[in-house]
Structure formats: structure tokens, C-alpha cells
């Protein structure tokens, strides 16, 4: 592993490379690397004609995250599970300036694992008879997208979709700490995304892995139980710019998002009385002690705050769209969901 500058890192990305990355809205995003990549492209025209693959939405619906790749000529193909937070990429797609595929988010995550295991792809019933089915659109979302990356196969008399595993030769990932051997930990990240799978996919295909981190540590000083990506899978480490090492789109660091502290339910302020609260409260009244609840983005975000206000939030087990799973305690999910509802600004709504 070698510690290099952000400029040196981006010069390792060649025209036509397949770049894999991971993140969830503003979490785990290698923002320094993304920003520098855009800056070098605008200054020199390179790297260009990239293929970019990611699963969850990465961005702020404005300029951050994968929006940095939304320049004509910078990408020739996009494979993604969520593009709603990257309107600049969306414009390239709608203007027919890049090939683009929109596959189910979980399928894209499994595609990374398949590539890391040198498997041909992912077999799944997810997407059958939807726009992802090649008998309809095959997940293609721009007019110039022609190649089929998914096909229908039959196994034991049943139909499945087969998603071909893609082979990145560059992985751009984000972690909290790297030691001198390249081992990565994520103790300051609010979500643990599929960085191990993205790194594995690149390494299995003789590619390079570039990790952006907040800080460096002495070799051997990290608790091996906390290492999310071992150093043998990391080629280069870049210490990111301080102003780009945000834990979310809205905050630099909140210890509640890592489970370092649990927010008392009494600190969760009540939602303002709007139509959103009325709907959230009506849904919350359907819940009973012991229920397991998954909260998605949008109206469901207010349910946890209502449950806290009504005094029964501690009796529920709640999960969130990004995969976090918490027991029936006064943990940070109530505040997390409340924070998303309280702001008209997207940077405050999402973590």
C-alpha cells in the first residue's frame, strides 16, 4: 500500500476505465476523490469515457457525490441502482450523452460480490416482468444503450433473470482510518456500505483500489475486529480534504449515527403539525409493542418521531432503508428519522 496525494490518485484512472464505487446518499462517499476527478477532467479532458457503477444513490440532488461525473464526455456508461440524487448524471442520460442502466439496488450489490468471486453473474427473480426484464427494456434508460446486460434463463422449469457481473478495474472507496499497511476501519461512518465487495471486485479482476480516509494510524495498532477491508486489498490511500470528510450531507460528525451514544427519547423534538405528521401518526397508530418496522425514505421517516412523542418508540425494533438494524432501545434512529423530516433542504433530510 502507498500513501499518495489526491492528484496522484486520479492520474491512476485511465481513459476508458471501469470505476466502481459505493456510498449511501452522503455516507461513505469518497468526496475528495470524486471532486478531484472532476477538476482534472475539466482542466485536461481526462480521465474520460469512464464506466461508472454504484448501487445506492450517492449525492445531494445538487453537486455532490456522483454528480461530479455528470460532465459530457466524462462517462460513457452508467450502471446504477439509484440515480435520483445525481441530477447531473440524469441530464447526461436524458440528453442521450451516455449509456445507462438502472438495475435493482440490491442486485447491483450482488453483482459486486459475483465479480469479486469471479462468478459469471447474479441469478434472481427480482425484476422479472418489470422494465428490467430484457423482454421489456432490460433496464436500459437512454436511447443509445444497446447492449443487454441481463437475460432470461430457466432453471428447473422456473424463469429467472441473469445479471452479468461487471469487472471494474478501479475502485474508489471511503473509510475512516487506514494504518500503514492499508487496513481500513469505519468507526466514524454512519453506514457501512459495500466497500469490501467493490474492492474485492476490482482486485479479483487485476484492478486497483484507492481508499480515501480521514486519518492514518500506526501499522498493527488497529483492532483487527474492526477492520472492514484488509490491507492486502488496498493499493493506495489518500487522506481526504477536511471539508469533504462529512459523515453525512448535513453534518461533519454525529456520534449517535455510529452508536457511540444513544439519544434519549425525550430529546427528539415533536414534528410540526403538518399533513406529513398526520399521515405518519396514522401509520404509527397501527404499530404494536414488539413490532419490527422498516422505515423507508419519505413519509415513513416521521413514524419514528411520532412513536417517540407518543412514548412507545422504545417498544419497537426499527430498521432503516440503508440496512441499519437496532434493538428496542432509545437509540439514534428516532433522531435520525426526525432530522430527515424537519428540513426542506435535502442536505438535512438525508443521512
N, C-alpha and C positions, 0 to 999 in steps of 0.2 A: 504494500500500500504506500502511496505517495501523497503528501500534502501539497496541494498546488493552489494557485490563485484562481479566481472565478474566470478570468480571461483565458488562462491556460486551459481550464477545463472545457470551455466552449470550443476552443480550437481543436479539441479532440473529436468533435462532432463533424463528420464529413458530409458534403452534399449527397443527398440520396439516402442517408442513414435512416434506419427504423428506430425511433426513440420511444421507449416505454417509460411511463411514469405512474405515480399513484398520489392520492390525496382525497380529501373529502371536504368540499366547499373551501374553507380556509385552513383546515387542519392538515398537517403533514406535507405541506406544499413547499417544494424547493424554489421559493420565490426569487432568491438571488440568482440561481442558475437560469430560471426562465427569463428574468429581466435582462440578464447579460446576453443571453442567446438572442433576444430581440434586438438589443442595442447593436450587437455585432452584425446581425443581418441587415439592419437599416443603414449601418455605416459601410458595409463591404459587399452586401448581397449574399453573404454566406454565414451559416450553413443554409442551404435551400433544398427544395424538393424533398422535404422530410416526410416520413410516415410517422404519425403520432397515434399512440394507443393509450387509453386510460379507461377506467371503469366508472367510478363515481364522478359526479360533477365537481370540477375544480375551477373556482373563480368567485367573483363577487358581482356578476352581471354587469360589470363595467370594464375594468382594465387589468385586474389581477389574474393570477393562475394561468390557465391555458389560453386566456385572451392574448397573451404575449405572442402566441403563434399565429394570430389572426392577421397576417400580412400577406398580400398577394405574392405568390412565388415561394413563400417560406415552407408551406406544406403541400404535398401532392396528394396525400391520402390521410384521412382521419378515421379511426375506429374507436367508438366510444359508447359508453352506456348511458351518458347523460351530458347533454350539450347546452342545457338551458342557462347555465351560469357563464357561458362563454359566447356572448353575442357577436364578438368579432370573428370567431370561428364560424358562427352561424351565418354571418353575412357572406363569408367566402363560399359556404356551401350553397346558400340561396342564390348567389350570383354565379354558381356553376364554375367556380375557380379552383375547386379541389374535389377529388373523390371523397366520398364519406359514407360510412356505415354506422347505423345506430342499432346495437345489439342489446339484449337484456344485461343490466349491470352485473348481476351475479354470474352470468355466462362469461362476460369478459374477464372477471376474476378467475374463473375456472380455466379460461384459455391461457392465462399466465402460468397456472400450475401445470397444465398439459405441456406447454412449451418447456418449462423447467424440467419436467420428467422425460423430455424427448418423446412425448406421445403425439400421435397424429392430430388429435383434437379432442373435442368435448361432445359426448353423446347425451342428448337431453330431450325431453318432451316440451321443455319451455320454449315457447314461440310457435309451436305448431298451429297452423291455421290463422296466424296473425300476419302482419306485414313483414315479419322476419322470415316467414316461410318462403322459400325460393319460388314456389308456385304462385306467389303473390308478388312481393317486391324484394325478398331476400335481404331486407334490412338496408337497402340502398336508398340514400336520401339526397342524392344530387344526380342530375341528368347525365353527367359524364362518368358515373360509376357503373362499370360494366361487369367486372369480374365477380363470379359467385364465390363467396367465402363460406356459404352454408348450403347443405344439400339434404334431401330427404333420404333416409335409409330405413330398411326394415330389419328388425331383429325379433326372432321368434314370433313372427306374424304381426308385430306391432310397429307402427311408424314412430320414428324419432327424427330429430334434426341433428345433423353432424356439423359442428362448427370447427372449421380448420384452425389449428393452433398457428399463431403467427410468431415469427422469430426475430425479436429485437436484437440489434447489435449495440445499442446504448441504453442504459438505464439511468434515469435521473431520479434520485430519491432523497428523502429528508429524514433526519434523526436528530436526537437531542445532543448526544455525546459520542465522540469517536476516540478510542485510545490509539496509541501509536502503532498498533497492529491492524487498525481498521475495524475493530469490533464496534458495533453500533448499539446504543441503547436509546430508549424513547421515553424516559421518565418525565419529560416536560411536555409531552404531546397529549392533546385531548382525546385523540382517536388513534388506535393502532391499525393502520391500513395495510394493504397487501405488499409492503415494500420487500419482504422476503421473497415473495413469489416473482415480483418484477425483476429483482436482482438475479434470482435463480434462472429465470427465462433468458436473460442476457448472457449469463455465464455459461449456461448449457449450450449456447449457440456461438461460443467463442467471442462474445461481445465484452464491453467494458461497463463497469458500474461506477458511477460518480455520485458520491453522497455529500449533501450539504448538511452541516451541523452547526450547532450553536457554540460548542466548546470542545476542547481537546483534553484528554486525560492520559496519565502515565500508563504505559503498557503493563497489563496484568493487574491494574487497580480496579477495574470494573467487576462488579459481581457477575459471574458467568450466568447466573439465573436470570439476569435482566437483559442479556444480550439478545436482540431481535434479529440481527444479521451478523453472522460471524465474519471476521476479518478476511478469511480466505475467499469470500465472495465480493470483496470491495477492492477496487483498483485505485481510486483516487478519492481524496477527501478535500472539501472546500469549506472553510469557516465562513458562514454567510454574513451578509451585511446586517448590522444590528437592527436597523429599521425594517428589515424584511423578515426577521425571525419571529413573526407573530404566531401566537398559539392558535388564534382564530382570526377571522377577518376584522373582528372588533376589539380584541384585547391582546396585549403582549403576553400576559401570563395570568391565569387564574388557577390557584391550587385546587379548587373544587372540581375542575374539569379532569384532573388526574387522580382524584380520590384521595389526595393528600389531606384534605379536610372535608368534612360533611357539613353542609349548610343547615342550620336549624330551620325547621319548617316555618317558625314564626317570622323569619327574615324574608320569606317570599311574599312580596307585596301583592295585594289583590289586583286582578286585571281590571281595567276601566270598564264601566258598564256600556258595552257596545254590542252590536249584533254578533260579533265573534264570541264574546263571553257567553251570550245567551245560548248559542249553539254548543259551545264547549261544555257549559254547565248541564245542558240537557243530556249530552252524551255521558258526562261523568256520573250522572244520577243512575245510569244503567249498571255501574260497576258495583261489585260487592267485595267485602274483605276476602283476601286470598286470591283475587283475580290476577292473572298475568296479562299485561297490556302492552301492545306495541304502539308507539307514537310515531307517526309519520310527519312530514313537513306540511305546514298549512294549518287548517283549523285544529287538528289534533294536538298541536303544540300547547293549546290553552288548557287541556284537560288536567295536566299535572298541577298547574297553578290553582285550578278550581278545587282539585282534590285536597291540596294543602290548605286552602282557605276554609274548606268545609270540615277539615280535621280528620280525614280518613286516608290521606296520602300515604301514611306510614304502614297501612294495612295491605298495600298493593305491591306487586312485583312489576316493575316497568322496564321495558326495553325501548331503545330508540332506533331510528332508521339506519344509523351508521354502525349498528351492531353491538353497542354497549348494553350490558345486562346487569341490573342492580337488584339486590335483595330488598325486602321490605324494611328499609331504614330511612332516616332523614338524610338521604344522600343528595348529591348535587343535581339530579335530574329535574327536580321541581324548579330550581332557579334557572337551570338551562332552558327549560321549555318556556318559562315566563319571559326570559330575556329575549327569546325569539319573537314573542308576540308584542312586545312593548314598543318596538321601534318601527317607523315607516322606512327607515334606511336599511337596505339589505345587509350591510355590514353588522348591524346589530341584531338582525333576525336570525342569522345562521351562525353556527359554530362549526 
